Every structure is written in C-alpha cells, then in structure tokens.
Amino acid sequence: MSLDNAACEMSGIQSSTYEPYWGLQGRPFENVPDPTFYVPSVKHEAAMACMLYGIQARKGIVMLTGEIGSGKTLISRAVILKLPRAQYEVGLVSNPTIPGNEFLGEVLFQLGLDPGGTRSEQLRRLNDQLLANYHQGIDTVVVVDEAQAIEHDRLFEELRLLSNFQLNDRFLITLVLVGQPELRDRIAQIPQLAQRMAVCHHLERFDRAETKAYIVARLAAVGCTLPIFSSPAISGVFQQTGGVCRLINSLCDLCLYHGSVAGVHRVSRTLVERVAGRMVRARATSGVGACA
C-alpha cells in the first residue's frame, strides 16, 4: 500500500495503534508533559540547571521562556520531580487566566490550603504556612505555567506581592514563571517586578544533532533500539520542524503511523516529506493537524 493511498479509516490494529508494528512498548511522541520522556539535551539541561539554581538558592523569582512547543512545560515538570518532597512544597498554577483577585486563592489551593476567606485571612494563612515550612526546613515553590497568558495587571501585582514574603536574609517563597517570549516583554513593562527577576533563561530550539538525539531517546524510552528513522529522515524532520519539540513529536508520530500503514520497515526522508506535506494541507483546510 502506498502512503498516498493510506487513509485514517482502516480496520484492524492499525486503526488505533502502530506500536505492535514497530515493536514499541508505547507511543514515543505524545505531546504531553510526561517527565518519563524528558531528554537531557544540552539546551534542556541548561534550562533545568538555571531553574534548579534559582529554586535551590532561593532567588525569589525565576523565569523560563521559550517559543510554543519548545518543551518548557515538560522541563518544569521534570524540575518539580527533582525537588525532594522532604525539602520542598510545590504548588503548580497551570491556569493563570483566572482573575487577579482569585489568584491568591488558587495559590493557597495548590499548596493544599483552604482558599476561602477574606484577602487578609488568605494572606495570613499563606504567611503562617510559609513560616511553618521554614521552621521545618522546607522551601515553598510556586510554579506558574503559561504565564504569558496572564491577562490582568493585577495578577502581576499579586506575583510581586508574593515575593514580599521574606525574612531579613532569605525569601520564604520562590516563584517560577514559565511562558512564551512575550512574557519577558510584559514583565519588562513592570519595573517593580522586572527588578526582582533574579534568574532568567530562554530555551532555544534544537539543532540537527539535538533533533536526532531527541528522536533516538524518545524511541528508546519505549523500548526501541533500532534506527527506525534513517539519517536522511532525521534531517528531513529537522528541516520541516525547525527543531521545535512539539512539531518533532507531531511529525514523527504521524510518520510512524503512516509507515505502519504503508508497510515500510524504516522511515525515509521521502516519507517524512510526504507526511509533512499532508500535515500542512490538513492544517490549511481545517486549522489543525490530521492524519488525512
């Protein structure tokens, strides 16, 4: 069966999965922030090291930026897993589009505290928890993902307020802001917050060698040791995706799918280019990726 004649509507096992065909124990290119699939590339390790330094050194506010699909969320989840639970209490705010007056309650909720009450009661409750953690040798960390989506200036003011929780010689809470590049521009317009950014890092795209290592590592994570993607195919993936993790995942996933449909034993550059072309056409007509 040729790739051009392959369709998504098929019977049998290939209609729902390609793992048995390639001898995989799972899907290697899912676009979810599963730390199991964290790949320690030079760029990702540099980002993780900066985040860990900012947290472990109690720098107050840490910021990680990167373009859409660069792997920021996955890195932040991997960082959280590296923090010993006996030494860190971590709250994760993944929906920063909430109104500014609800943000403090969300932080309390993510830290396992009662989010209700008046504002003064919320602040007192948070202060008590931060001090209790401090006396027990526990650092408090709040990670705000997709922080570029913050709509209200009041929420930025809430972030600045949280950074005020400190003793004479240390911060009682570390804020980690994760977002797209426009987050830097937003914060630059708020000097009283920008001046508190102690550690900032921008996550760059993969180069060709890192793209190859990423593909190989993701496949290895599901038990694959064979070079399913040829060297020219990997070059094609890099050319088509520009080294953006999410795009690499989407393209490689569909290449494995269509490769299994076509009955090939290895993903070639021709297959990569055909699948990429189909993705472009599908997005042009429907606005989303597709296997058509």
C-alpha positions as CSV (number, residue, x, y, z in Angstrom):
1,M,0.0,0.0,0.0
2,S,1.4,3.4,-0.9
3,L,1.5,6.3,1.5
4,D,-0.6,8.4,-0.8
5,N,-3.4,5.8,-0.7
6,A,-3.2,5.3,3.0
7,A,-6.2,6.6,5.0
8,C,-7.0,7.0,8.6
9,E,-10.1,4.9,8.4
10,M,-8.7,1.4,8.5
11,S,-9.8,-1.8,10.1
12,G,-7.6,-3.9,12.4
13,I,-5.0,-3.0,14.9
14,Q,-3.6,-0.2,12.7
15,S,-6.7,1.8,13.1
16,S,-5.9,2.6,16.7
17,T,-2.2,1.9,17.2
18,Y,1.1,1.4,15.5
19,E,3.2,0.2,18.4
20,P,3.0,-3.6,17.6
21,Y,4.1,-3.0,14.1
22,W,7.3,-1.2,15.1
23,G,7.8,-3.3,18.3
24,L,7.3,-0.4,20.7
25,Q,6.1,-0.6,24.3
26,G,4.2,2.7,24.0
27,R,3.8,5.8,21.9
28,P,7.1,7.7,21.9
29,F,5.9,11.0,20.5
30,E,2.9,12.0,22.6
31,N,2.6,15.8,23.1
32,V,2.0,15.6,26.8
33,P,4.5,16.8,29.5
34,D,5.4,13.4,30.8
35,P,8.8,13.6,32.6
36,T,9.4,10.0,31.6
37,F,10.2,11.4,28.1
38,Y,12.5,14.2,29.3
39,V,15.6,14.2,27.1
40,P,18.7,15.6,28.7
41,S,19.8,17.7,25.7
42,V,22.4,20.4,26.2
43,K,19.7,23.1,25.8
44,H,17.2,21.5,28.1
45,E,19.8,20.6,30.7
46,A,20.9,24.3,30.7
47,A,17.3,25.4,31.3
48,M,16.8,22.8,34.1
49,A,20.1,23.8,35.7
50,C,19.1,27.5,35.8
51,M,15.7,26.7,37.2
52,L,17.1,24.4,39.9
53,Y,19.7,27.0,40.8
54,G,17.1,29.7,41.2
55,I,15.0,27.4,43.4
56,Q,17.7,25.9,45.5
57,A,19.4,29.3,46.0
58,R,16.0,30.8,47.0
59,K,16.3,33.6,44.4
60,G,12.8,34.8,44.8
61,I,11.6,34.8,41.2
62,V,12.8,32.6,38.4
63,M,11.7,32.9,34.7
64,L,11.9,30.3,31.9
65,T,10.8,31.4,28.4
66,G,10.7,29.7,25.1
67,E,8.6,29.6,22.0
68,I,5.5,27.5,21.6
69,G,6.3,23.8,21.7
70,S,9.9,24.2,22.8
71,G,9.5,21.9,25.8
72,K,9.1,24.4,28.7
73,T,6.2,22.6,30.4
74,L,8.0,19.3,30.3
75,I,11.1,20.8,31.7
76,S,9.2,22.4,34.5
77,R,7.6,19.1,35.4
78,A,11.0,17.4,35.3
79,V,12.3,20.1,37.7
80,I,9.4,19.5,40.1
81,L,10.2,15.8,40.2
82,K,13.9,16.6,41.0
83,L,12.9,18.5,44.2
84,P,12.9,16.2,47.2
85,R,9.4,16.2,48.8
86,A,11.0,16.3,52.3
87,Q,12.7,19.6,51.4
88,Y,10.2,21.3,49.1
89,E,6.5,22.0,48.9
90,V,5.5,22.8,45.4
91,G,2.3,24.3,44.1
92,L,1.6,24.3,40.3
93,V,-0.7,27.0,38.8
94,S,-1.5,25.9,35.3
95,N,-4.3,28.3,34.6
96,P,-3.1,31.9,35.0
97,T,-6.0,33.3,33.1
98,I,-8.0,33.5,36.3
99,P,-8.9,37.0,37.6
100,G,-6.3,38.7,39.7
101,N,-8.4,38.7,42.8
102,E,-8.7,34.9,42.6
103,F,-5.0,34.2,42.1
104,L,-4.1,34.1,45.8
105,G,-6.8,31.6,46.5
106,E,-5.5,29.4,43.7
107,V,-2.0,29.5,45.2
108,L,-3.4,28.5,48.5
109,F,-5.4,25.7,46.9
110,Q,-2.3,24.4,45.1
111,L,-0.4,24.4,48.3
112,G,-3.1,22.3,50.0
113,L,-4.6,25.2,52.0
114,D,-8.1,26.5,52.3
115,P,-8.5,29.0,49.5
116,G,-11.5,30.7,51.1
117,G,-11.9,33.7,53.4
118,T,-11.2,37.4,53.1
119,R,-8.0,38.6,51.4
120,S,-6.4,39.4,54.8
121,E,-7.3,35.9,56.0
122,Q,-5.8,34.4,52.9
123,L,-2.5,36.3,53.3
124,R,-2.3,35.4,57.0
125,R,-2.9,31.7,56.1
126,L,-0.2,31.8,53.5
127,N,2.2,33.6,55.8
128,D,1.6,31.0,58.5
129,Q,2.3,28.2,56.1
130,L,5.4,29.7,54.7
131,L,6.8,30.2,58.2
132,A,5.8,26.7,59.2
133,N,7.6,25.3,56.2
134,Y,10.6,27.5,57.0
135,H,10.9,26.2,60.6
136,Q,10.6,22.6,59.3
137,G,13.4,23.2,56.8
138,I,11.0,23.1,53.8
139,D,11.2,25.6,50.9
140,T,8.0,26.7,49.3
141,V,7.9,26.9,45.5
142,V,5.0,28.0,43.2
143,V,5.3,27.3,39.5
144,V,3.1,29.4,37.2
145,D,2.8,27.7,33.8
146,E,1.7,29.5,30.6
147,A,2.4,32.8,32.4
148,Q,2.3,34.8,29.1
149,A,-1.5,34.2,29.3
150,I,-1.9,36.4,32.3
151,E,-4.4,39.0,31.3
152,H,-4.7,41.3,34.2
153,D,-2.0,43.6,35.5
154,R,-3.4,42.9,39.0
155,L,-2.2,39.4,38.7
156,F,1.4,40.6,38.1
157,E,1.0,42.8,41.2
158,E,-0.1,39.6,43.1
159,L,3.2,38.0,42.0
160,R,5.2,40.9,43.2
161,L,3.3,40.8,46.5
162,L,4.1,37.1,46.9
163,S,7.8,37.9,46.5
164,N,7.5,40.2,49.6
165,F,7.2,37.2,51.8
166,Q,10.7,37.1,53.1
167,L,12.9,37.3,56.2
168,N,15.9,39.5,56.6
169,D,18.2,37.1,54.9
170,R,16.0,34.9,52.6
171,F,12.8,34.6,50.6
172,L,10.1,32.4,52.1
173,I,8.7,31.5,48.6
174,T,10.2,31.1,45.2
175,L,8.1,31.9,42.2
176,V,8.9,30.1,38.9
177,L,7.3,31.8,35.8
178,V,7.1,29.7,32.7
179,G,5.9,31.2,29.4
180,Q,6.4,32.2,25.8
181,P,8.8,35.0,24.9
182,E,6.1,37.7,25.2
183,L,6.2,37.1,29.0
184,R,9.6,38.9,29.1
185,D,8.1,41.9,27.3
186,R,5.2,42.0,29.7
187,I,7.4,41.9,32.7
188,A,9.8,44.4,31.3
189,Q,7.0,46.9,31.4
190,I,6.6,46.4,35.1
191,P,9.9,47.7,36.6
192,Q,8.9,46.8,40.2
193,L,8.5,43.2,39.1
194,A,11.3,43.1,36.5
195,Q,13.9,44.2,39.0
196,R,13.1,41.1,41.1
197,M,13.8,38.6,38.3
198,A,16.9,37.0,39.7
199,V,17.3,34.1,37.3
200,C,16.0,34.2,33.7
201,H,16.6,31.7,30.9
202,H,15.4,31.4,27.3
203,L,15.0,27.9,25.9
204,E,16.3,27.7,22.3
205,R,15.3,25.3,19.6
206,F,17.2,22.1,18.9
207,D,19.8,21.9,16.2
208,R,20.1,19.0,13.8
209,A,22.2,16.9,16.2
210,E,19.9,17.5,19.1
211,T,16.9,16.7,17.0
212,K,18.5,13.3,16.2
213,A,19.4,12.6,19.8
214,Y,15.8,13.6,20.9
215,I,14.2,11.2,18.4
216,V,16.5,8.4,19.4
217,A,16.0,9.0,23.1
218,R,12.2,9.1,22.8
219,L,12.2,5.8,20.9
220,A,14.5,4.3,23.4
221,A,12.1,5.3,26.2
222,V,9.5,2.8,24.7
223,G,12.0,0.0,24.2
224,C,13.2,0.7,20.7
225,T,16.9,0.3,19.9
226,L,16.7,0.0,16.1
227,P,17.3,3.0,13.8
228,I,13.7,3.3,12.7
229,F,14.3,6.8,11.3
230,S,17.1,6.9,8.7
231,S,19.7,9.6,8.9
232,P,18.2,11.5,5.9
233,A,14.8,11.1,7.5
234,I,16.0,12.8,10.7
235,S,17.5,15.6,8.6
236,G,14.1,15.9,7.0
237,V,12.4,16.1,10.4
238,F,14.7,18.9,11.4
239,Q,14.2,20.8,8.2
240,Q,10.4,20.5,8.5
241,T,10.1,21.3,12.2
242,G,13.0,23.7,12.8
243,G,13.9,21.8,15.9
244,V,10.7,22.6,17.8
245,C,9.9,19.7,20.2
246,R,6.1,19.7,19.7
247,L,6.4,19.8,15.9
248,I,9.0,17.0,16.0
249,N,6.6,14.9,18.1
250,S,3.7,15.5,15.8
251,L,5.6,14.8,12.6
252,C,7.4,11.7,14.0
253,D,4.2,10.3,15.4
254,L,2.4,10.5,12.0
255,C,5.4,9.1,10.2
256,L,5.3,6.0,12.4
257,Y,1.6,5.8,11.8
258,H,1.7,6.1,8.0
259,G,4.9,4.0,7.9
260,S,3.0,1.1,9.5
261,V,0.1,1.6,7.1
262,A,2.4,1.6,4.1
263,G,4.2,-1.5,5.4
264,V,7.7,0.1,5.3
265,H,10.4,-1.1,7.6
266,R,12.1,2.2,8.1
267,V,11.1,5.8,8.0
268,S,12.7,7.5,5.0
269,R,13.1,11.2,4.1
270,T,10.5,10.7,1.4
271,L,8.0,9.5,3.9
272,V,8.8,12.4,6.2
273,E,8.3,15.0,3.5
274,R,5.1,13.4,2.3
275,V,3.7,13.3,5.8
276,A,4.8,16.9,6.5
277,G,3.1,17.9,3.3
278,R,-0.1,16.2,4.4
279,M,0.0,18.0,7.7
280,V,0.4,21.3,6.1
281,R,-2.5,20.7,3.8
282,A,-4.7,19.4,6.7
283,R,-3.9,22.5,8.8
284,A,-4.6,24.8,5.8
285,T,-8.1,23.3,5.4
286,S,-9.1,22.5,9.0
287,G,-6.8,24.6,11.2
288,V,-5.5,21.5,13.0
289,G,-3.2,18.6,12.4
290,A,-4.7,15.4,10.8
291,C,-3.7,12.0,9.5
292,A,-5.5,12.5,6.3
